[in-house]
Amino acid sequence: MIDAANIKQLIACQQCDVLYERPQLKQGQNAKCTCCGSTLIERKVDWINHSFYWSIAGLLMLLPAILLPIMGVTLGGQYDDASLFECVLALIDRGFYMIAVLLFLFALAVPTVRLVGVFYLTYSFKYQYLRPCQLSFFRAFHHLDNWTMLNVFMLGIVVAMYKLVDDTELSINLGLVTYTCWMICSTLAVQYLDQDEIWQTLEQRFGDQ
């Protein structure tokens, strides 16, 4: 029978569920499943600094991306523009409460919390400020990837511009540029994050507490 200590040294393939002993890898190395060929573990090079600085860049882009006008529309001699936050307020003003809540949660709140979470985790690892509560925090953080919709909102902007371009005069404003930068920084900050090493480090230190 396998005891609890040995179970922690096992890793399962996410594609075919085959169990392996956890390999000891150096930065830049990866381990693949011998059955299906999928990646079991990948040790990313200098992941702490990469994620840390990309998260800082994303946080700097946060307020401009939310508050600056995304694009302007000229129709019948009348010009109007709106920021992402103003879009939420406009939906509330017109009675589309559910859409406003969904837009606020998945295009603003969740991506912001996820970006702040990346900054907090990488700051803690960079300066060795590790605490037992971070194990629970990372479990919750792990589920945010399924709920962020920055790319979906960006796709919606592109589709709206395509449909309006023949009937109106469109202008791309600074808000769209900063929103794109925010989306790129947020994506790269999470992409560089070595989640397996975070799990392993936190569980080794605080798993029994």
Secondary structure as GFF3:
##gff-version 3
##sequence-region A 1 209
A	DSSP	alpha_helix	4	7	.	.	.	ID=ss1
A	DSSP	beta_strand	10	12	.	.	.	ID=ss2
A	DSSP	beta_strand	19	21	.	.	.	ID=ss3
A	DSSP	beta_strand	30	32	.	.	.	ID=ss4
A	DSSP	beta_strand	39	42	.	.	.	ID=ss5
A	DSSP	alpha_helix	47	67	.	.	.	ID=ss6
A	DSSP	beta_strand	69	75	.	.	.	ID=ss7
A	DSSP	beta_strand	78	83	.	.	.	ID=ss8
A	DSSP	alpha_helix	84	93	.	.	.	ID=ss9
A	DSSP	alpha_helix	97	104	.	.	.	ID=ss10
A	DSSP	pi_helix	105	109	.	.	.	ID=ss11
A	DSSP	alpha_helix	110	126	.	.	.	ID=ss12
A	DSSP	alpha_helix	133	142	.	.	.	ID=ss13
A	DSSP	three_ten_helix	144	146	.	.	.	ID=ss14
A	DSSP	alpha_helix	150	164	.	.	.	ID=ss15
A	DSSP	beta_strand	169	172	.	.	.	ID=ss16
A	DSSP	alpha_helix	174	191	.	.	.	ID=ss17
A	DSSP	alpha_helix	195	206	.	.	.	ID=ss18
###
